[in-house]
Amino acid sequence: MPANEHPFAQYIRALGKGKKGSRSLTREEACTAFSMVLNGQAEAVQTGAFLMLLRVKEESAEELAGFVDAVRKHIRTPADIHVDLDWSSYAGKRKHLPWFILSALLLAENGVRVFMHGTDGHTAGRIYTEQCFRELGLPTANHWQQVGDALDKNRLCFFHLQHWCPDLQALIDLRNTFGLRSPVHTLVRLVNPLAAPCSLQSIFHPAYADNHQQAAFLLNQENALVIKGDGGEFERRPEADCKLYLIHHHEKKREDWLRRFDNPQPAEETLMPETLRDIWRGTLQLDYAEEAVIGTTALALRAMQRSADQDSAYALAIQWWKTRNMSRL
């Protein structure tokens, strides 16, 4: 390291030294570099350069694992909160309502402890999960004790990123400064702060699926599922074939689930959270919505190994949907 050079400069140099000189970081380097970012040891201009160089290069699975290592060292989570399913929700929905919320509720109603975490407001024109939770009267939390209480009472809780890692939230809030998402939007989906045995993740672009799956594998995740969901959220798109990037018992595998509808569904004119309640109560019938709820539930069941294949996953999801407590919402 040259005399008087900032300690963080070496990581920017590794990423940005031209086509021939640049390289990806090792997992250990990524952990050290991102720890410096989280601890305020990198200058603001360095953080911006670092994140955008990664954005252009596209982060490797080893880098993602290293970043998650850094976050897990940085946060303080209680060891006594048990969850079955870690569900990340960071994208927001633009064309359709977040039908996956009803899938999470259906799973919780049938004994699955679902911890959902995410953020909001970083992209205009989208509806976010916490807003819908609040308007539907579903449990949200402001601190870990409330998370534990909500899971014990309802087996479901949404926890905003701001409350469990404000330093990550500050980096996500740079979205409008950069005009681009950064690797933070990717890595936060992999953190699994309560060490659930199964995690669900969605990606925007199919090319990222391998990286997410490999990063989860490197992080020793027991069970996981990565899909290209609707709008970046973990939600089955009934009109599209779905590629499943699974980890079961620490082993990687893939499955292909064929589309359920032949024709694309037009975007909804308005995104009103009350419609979620109407669908749950059965006072409104929308084939697309119910298929999205059932399909997303089936994916979660497959991820958790509660079903052996697509057919059995759908059969159980349909049974649960037909016997749901319609007065729950």
C-alpha positions as CSV (number, residue, x, y, z in Angstrom):
1,M,0.0,0.0,0.0
2,P,1.5,3.4,-1.0
3,A,2.4,5.8,1.8
4,N,-0.6,7.8,3.1
5,E,-3.0,5.9,0.9
6,H,-6.4,5.3,2.5
7,P,-6.8,1.7,3.7
8,F,-10.0,1.3,1.7
9,A,-8.4,2.4,-1.6
10,Q,-7.0,-1.1,-2.2
11,Y,-10.5,-2.5,-2.7
12,I,-11.5,0.2,-5.2
13,R,-8.3,-0.4,-7.1
14,A,-8.9,-4.2,-7.3
15,L,-12.4,-3.6,-8.8
16,G,-11.5,-0.7,-11.0
17,K,-8.1,-1.1,-12.5
18,G,-9.2,-1.5,-16.1
19,K,-10.1,-4.5,-18.2
20,K,-6.8,-6.3,-17.6
21,G,-6.0,-5.2,-14.1
22,S,-9.3,-5.4,-12.3
23,R,-10.6,-8.5,-10.5
24,S,-13.3,-9.7,-8.1
25,L,-12.7,-9.6,-4.4
26,T,-12.2,-12.8,-2.4
27,R,-14.8,-13.6,0.2
28,E,-12.4,-12.5,2.9
29,E,-11.6,-9.2,1.1
30,A,-15.3,-8.6,0.5
31,C,-16.1,-9.1,4.2
32,T,-13.3,-6.7,5.3
33,A,-14.3,-4.1,2.8
34,F,-18.0,-4.1,3.5
35,S,-17.3,-4.1,7.3
36,M,-15.3,-0.9,6.7
37,V,-18.3,0.6,4.8
38,L,-20.8,-0.4,7.6
39,N,-18.5,0.9,10.3
40,G,-17.9,4.3,8.6
41,Q,-14.3,3.6,7.9
42,A,-14.7,4.3,4.2
43,E,-15.1,7.8,2.9
44,A,-18.5,8.6,1.3
45,V,-16.9,9.0,-2.2
46,Q,-15.2,5.7,-1.7
47,T,-18.4,3.9,-0.8
48,G,-20.1,5.3,-3.9
49,A,-17.2,4.3,-6.1
50,F,-17.1,0.8,-4.6
51,L,-20.8,0.1,-5.0
52,M,-21.0,1.4,-8.5
53,L,-17.9,-0.5,-9.7
54,L,-19.5,-3.6,-8.3
55,R,-22.8,-2.7,-10.0
56,V,-21.0,-2.5,-13.4
57,K,-18.9,-5.6,-12.9
58,E,-21.8,-7.6,-11.3
59,E,-20.9,-9.0,-7.9
60,S,-19.7,-12.6,-7.7
61,A,-21.1,-15.2,-5.4
62,E,-18.0,-15.1,-3.2
63,E,-18.3,-11.3,-2.9
64,L,-22.0,-11.6,-1.9
65,A,-21.1,-14.2,0.7
66,G,-18.4,-11.9,2.1
67,F,-20.8,-9.0,2.2
68,V,-23.3,-11.1,4.1
69,D,-20.6,-12.2,6.5
70,A,-19.9,-8.6,7.3
71,V,-23.5,-7.7,7.9
72,R,-24.0,-10.7,10.2
73,K,-21.0,-9.6,12.2
74,H,-22.4,-6.0,12.3
75,I,-25.9,-6.7,13.5
76,R,-27.1,-7.9,16.8
77,T,-30.0,-10.4,16.6
78,P,-31.5,-12.4,19.5
79,A,-30.8,-16.1,19.6
80,D,-34.1,-17.1,21.1
81,I,-36.5,-16.2,18.2
82,H,-37.4,-19.3,16.2
83,V,-38.6,-19.0,12.6
84,D,-39.2,-21.5,9.9
85,L,-39.1,-19.3,6.8
86,D,-37.0,-16.2,6.0
87,W,-38.9,-14.1,3.4
88,S,-37.1,-11.1,2.0
89,S,-39.2,-8.3,0.4
90,Y,-37.2,-5.4,-0.9
91,A,-38.5,-4.6,-4.4
92,G,-42.1,-3.4,-4.1
93,K,-44.8,-4.2,-6.7
94,R,-45.6,-2.0,-9.7
95,K,-48.0,-3.9,-12.0
96,H,-49.9,-6.1,-9.5
97,L,-50.7,-6.1,-5.8
98,P,-48.4,-8.1,-3.5
99,W,-50.5,-11.3,-3.6
100,F,-47.6,-13.1,-1.9
101,I,-48.6,-11.5,1.4
102,L,-51.7,-13.7,1.3
103,S,-49.4,-16.7,0.7
104,A,-47.4,-15.8,3.8
105,L,-50.6,-15.5,5.8
106,L,-51.8,-18.8,4.5
107,L,-48.5,-20.5,5.6
108,A,-48.7,-18.8,9.0
109,E,-52.3,-20.0,9.4
110,N,-51.0,-23.5,8.9
111,G,-48.3,-23.4,11.5
112,V,-45.3,-22.0,9.6
113,R,-43.5,-19.2,11.4
114,V,-42.8,-16.6,8.7
115,F,-40.3,-13.7,9.2
116,M,-40.6,-11.2,6.5
117,H,-38.1,-8.3,6.2
118,G,-37.7,-5.5,3.7
119,T,-37.8,-1.8,3.0
120,D,-39.9,0.8,1.1
121,G,-39.9,4.0,-0.8
122,H,-36.6,3.7,-2.7
123,T,-38.4,3.4,-6.1
124,A,-41.3,5.6,-7.1
125,G,-44.6,4.1,-8.3
126,R,-44.4,0.9,-6.3
127,I,-46.5,-0.4,-3.4
128,Y,-44.5,-1.9,-0.6
129,T,-45.1,-4.8,1.8
130,E,-45.1,-2.9,5.1
131,Q,-47.7,-0.5,3.9
132,C,-50.0,-3.4,3.0
133,F,-49.3,-5.2,6.3
134,R,-50.4,-2.1,8.2
135,E,-53.5,-1.5,6.2
136,L,-54.5,-5.1,6.6
137,G,-53.9,-5.2,10.3
138,L,-51.1,-7.7,10.0
139,P,-48.2,-7.6,12.5
140,T,-45.2,-5.3,12.0
141,A,-42.5,-4.6,14.5
142,N,-40.2,-1.8,15.6
143,H,-37.7,-3.9,17.6
144,W,-36.8,-7.5,18.1
145,Q,-39.0,-8.1,21.2
146,Q,-42.0,-7.2,19.1
147,V,-40.9,-9.6,16.4
148,G,-40.7,-12.5,18.8
149,D,-44.1,-11.6,20.4
150,A,-45.7,-11.3,16.9
151,L,-44.3,-14.7,15.8
152,D,-45.5,-16.4,19.0
153,K,-49.0,-14.9,18.6
154,N,-49.5,-14.8,14.8
155,R,-46.6,-16.9,13.3
156,L,-46.1,-13.9,11.0
157,C,-44.3,-10.6,11.2
158,F,-42.8,-7.9,9.0
159,F,-39.7,-6.1,10.2
160,H,-38.3,-3.0,8.4
161,L,-34.6,-3.0,7.6
162,Q,-34.3,0.4,9.3
163,H,-34.9,-1.3,12.7
164,W,-32.4,-4.1,12.4
165,C,-29.6,-2.6,10.3
166,P,-29.9,1.2,9.8
167,D,-26.5,1.3,8.1
168,L,-27.8,-1.0,5.3
169,Q,-30.9,1.1,5.1
170,A,-28.7,4.2,4.6
171,L,-27.0,2.5,1.7
172,I,-30.3,1.4,0.1
173,D,-31.4,5.0,0.4
174,L,-28.6,6.0,-2.0
175,R,-30.8,4.5,-4.8
176,N,-32.1,7.9,-5.9
177,T,-28.6,9.4,-5.6
178,F,-27.0,6.8,-7.9
179,G,-30.1,6.4,-10.2
180,L,-29.4,2.7,-9.9
181,R,-29.8,-0.2,-7.5
182,S,-26.5,-1.2,-5.9
183,P,-25.3,-4.7,-4.7
184,V,-26.9,-3.8,-1.3
185,H,-30.3,-4.6,-2.9
186,T,-29.0,-8.0,-3.7
187,L,-27.0,-8.9,-0.6
188,V,-29.7,-7.9,1.9
189,R,-31.9,-10.7,0.5
190,L,-29.3,-13.2,1.6
191,V,-28.7,-12.1,5.2
192,N,-31.4,-14.3,6.9
193,P,-30.9,-12.4,10.2
194,L,-32.7,-15.0,12.4
195,A,-31.0,-18.0,10.7
196,A,-34.1,-19.6,9.5
197,P,-33.6,-23.1,8.0
198,C,-35.2,-22.0,4.8
199,S,-35.0,-18.7,2.9
200,L,-36.9,-17.3,-0.1
201,Q,-35.4,-14.8,-2.5
202,S,-36.5,-13.2,-5.8
203,I,-34.3,-11.7,-8.5
204,F,-35.0,-9.1,-11.2
205,H,-32.9,-10.7,-13.9
206,P,-32.6,-14.5,-14.6
207,A,-28.8,-14.1,-15.0
208,Y,-28.5,-13.3,-11.2
209,A,-30.1,-16.6,-10.1
210,D,-27.0,-18.7,-10.2
211,N,-25.1,-16.1,-8.1
212,H,-27.9,-16.0,-5.5
213,Q,-28.0,-19.8,-5.3
214,Q,-24.3,-20.2,-5.1
215,A,-24.0,-17.4,-2.5
216,A,-26.7,-19.2,-0.3
217,F,-24.7,-22.4,-0.8
218,L,-21.5,-20.7,0.3
219,L,-23.3,-19.3,3.3
220,N,-24.3,-22.9,4.3
221,Q,-28.0,-22.2,4.0
222,E,-29.8,-25.5,4.6
223,N,-32.8,-24.9,2.4
224,A,-33.4,-22.0,0.0
225,L,-35.2,-21.1,-3.2
226,V,-34.4,-18.4,-5.7
227,I,-36.8,-17.5,-8.5
228,K,-37.4,-14.6,-10.9
229,G,-40.6,-13.4,-9.2
230,D,-43.1,-10.7,-10.1
231,G,-41.4,-7.2,-10.1
232,G,-38.5,-8.5,-8.0
233,E,-40.7,-9.9,-5.2
234,F,-41.0,-13.6,-4.3
235,E,-44.3,-14.3,-6.1
236,R,-45.2,-16.9,-8.6
237,R,-46.2,-15.4,-12.0
238,P,-49.0,-17.7,-13.3
239,E,-48.5,-16.7,-16.9
240,A,-44.7,-17.5,-17.0
241,D,-42.6,-20.6,-16.7
242,C,-40.8,-20.7,-13.4
243,K,-37.2,-21.9,-12.9
244,L,-36.5,-23.0,-9.3
245,Y,-33.0,-22.6,-8.0
246,L,-33.2,-24.8,-4.9
247,I,-30.9,-25.8,-2.0
248,H,-32.2,-28.8,-0.2
249,H,-30.1,-30.2,2.7
250,H,-27.2,-28.0,1.6
251,E,-27.3,-29.5,-2.0
252,K,-28.1,-27.4,-5.1
253,K,-30.7,-28.5,-7.5
254,R,-33.1,-27.0,-10.2
255,E,-36.6,-27.6,-11.2
256,D,-38.8,-26.2,-14.0
257,W,-42.5,-25.4,-13.3
258,L,-44.6,-24.7,-16.3
259,R,-46.9,-21.7,-16.6
260,R,-50.5,-22.0,-15.3
261,F,-52.0,-19.3,-17.6
262,D,-51.4,-19.0,-21.4
263,N,-52.0,-15.3,-21.7
264,P,-50.2,-12.4,-20.0
265,Q,-52.2,-10.6,-17.3
266,P,-52.6,-6.8,-17.9
267,A,-51.4,-4.5,-15.1
268,E,-53.9,-3.6,-12.5
269,E,-55.3,0.0,-12.9
270,T,-55.0,0.8,-9.2
271,L,-53.1,-1.0,-6.4
272,M,-55.4,-0.9,-3.4
273,P,-54.3,-3.0,-0.4
274,E,-58.0,-3.4,0.5
275,T,-58.3,-5.7,-2.5
276,L,-56.0,-8.2,-0.8
277,R,-58.6,-8.4,2.0
278,D,-61.4,-8.9,-0.5
279,I,-59.6,-11.8,-2.1
280,W,-58.9,-13.4,1.2
281,R,-62.5,-13.1,2.4
282,G,-63.8,-14.4,-0.9
283,T,-65.9,-11.3,-1.6
284,L,-64.0,-10.7,-4.8
285,Q,-63.0,-13.4,-7.3
286,L,-59.8,-12.8,-9.4
287,D,-58.4,-16.0,-11.0
288,Y,-55.0,-14.4,-11.5
289,A,-54.8,-13.3,-7.8
290,E,-55.8,-16.7,-6.5
291,E,-53.4,-18.5,-8.8
292,A,-50.6,-16.2,-7.7
293,V,-51.4,-16.9,-4.0
294,I,-51.6,-20.7,-4.4
295,G,-48.6,-20.9,-6.7
296,T,-46.4,-18.8,-4.3
297,T,-47.5,-20.9,-1.4
298,A,-46.6,-24.1,-3.4
299,L,-43.2,-22.7,-4.0
300,A,-42.6,-22.0,-0.3
301,L,-43.8,-25.5,0.5
302,R,-41.4,-27.0,-2.0
303,A,-38.5,-24.8,-0.7
304,M,-39.2,-26.1,2.9
305,Q,-39.4,-29.7,1.7
306,R,-43.0,-29.9,2.9
307,S,-43.8,-31.5,-0.5
308,A,-41.9,-33.8,-2.8
309,D,-42.7,-32.2,-6.1
310,Q,-44.8,-29.5,-7.9
311,D,-48.0,-31.5,-7.9
312,S,-48.0,-32.3,-4.2
313,A,-47.0,-28.7,-3.4
314,Y,-50.0,-27.4,-5.4
315,A,-52.4,-29.9,-3.9
316,L,-51.5,-28.9,-0.4
317,A,-51.6,-25.2,-1.2
318,I,-55.0,-25.5,-2.8
319,Q,-56.3,-27.5,0.2
320,W,-55.1,-24.8,2.6
321,W,-56.6,-22.0,0.4
322,K,-60.0,-23.7,0.3
323,T,-60.0,-24.2,4.1
324,R,-58.6,-20.8,5.1
325,N,-60.1,-18.8,7.9
326,M,-61.8,-16.1,5.8
327,S,-62.5,-13.9,8.8
328,R,-58.7,-13.6,9.5
329,L,-58.5,-10.3,7.6
